[in-house]
Amino acid sequence: MTISSEQGSHTAETVAQEVQQFLEQRTKQTWDPDTDLFSTGAVSSMFAMELVVHLESSFDVVISGPDLALDNFRTVNAMTAMVLRLRGVKP
């Protein structure tokens, strides 16, 4: 899966890597792509709003309405899937 934008091409792998880098910088921990970030207590609903802003600015997407559900931010894989879906990438 590859998508192009003014910021370059994004694949599931590059989106996941970028999200993981952001999380590692902010939490000072490394995260498995399937780890529920909220159940670990490492990420709060306030931090989820930071994730929204970061994903919107990094990948040129708009996250609104039903896409703001916490389930879309629970794991690196969930965020990656949402970004790719919002960018119009077909599975």
N, C-alpha and C positions, 0 to 999 in steps of 0.2 A: 504494500500500500504506500503510495507516494502522493503527496499533494504539494502544489506549488503556490507561493505567495510572493509578495514583494520582499518578504524576509527570507525567502529561500524555499527549498523543498523540505517537506516533513514526512517522515514515515512513522509507523507505530513505534519503532525502536528509538528514533530521535526525539519524539514527543516524550516517551517514557523516560529517556535519559535526562532530558531537560527538567521534567517535573521532579525526578529524583534528586537532581543537583540542587534545585530550589529548596526542596524539603531538607536535604542534608545541611545546606547553609543555614536555614532557619532553626532547625531542631538539633543540630550537631550530632545526628544519628544517621546511620544507613538503614534504608527500609527495603524489605522484600516487596516486590510489585503487588502481591496479593494480601499484604498485611492491612488489617482494618485499622486505620490511623486514629479513628475516634475511640474504638474500644480499648486501645492501648493507653488512652489518656494523654497522648503526646500532642494531639491536635484538638483544638476547641472549635466551637461554632464561630467564634470571632476570627480564628485563624483561617477558617473556611472562606471568610470574606476576602482575606488576603490572597488566598488561592484563586478566587474568582478574578480578582483584579490582575493577578499575575498571568493567569491563563488567557484572559482577554487581550492583554497587551502583548504577550509573547507570541500568540498564535492568530491574532487578528480575528477573534470570534466574539460574539455577543452571547453571554450566558444570562438567560432570563426565564421567568415563568417556571414551568416544571423542571427545567434544567438546573434550577437552584437547589433541588433536593439534595440533602446530605449524602444520599447513596451514591451520587455522581462524584463525590469527593472522598469516599471512604478509603479507596486504594489507588495506587498509582495506575493500575490497569483500568480502573473505572474512569479516572480523569483522562487517560489516553484515549479510551473509546469515545468519550464524550467529545473531546476536541476533534477527533477524526470525523465523527458524525456531523458535528457543527460545520466542519470544513467541507462536507459533502462527499466524503470518501465512502464508497460502497464496500461492505465487508466482502 
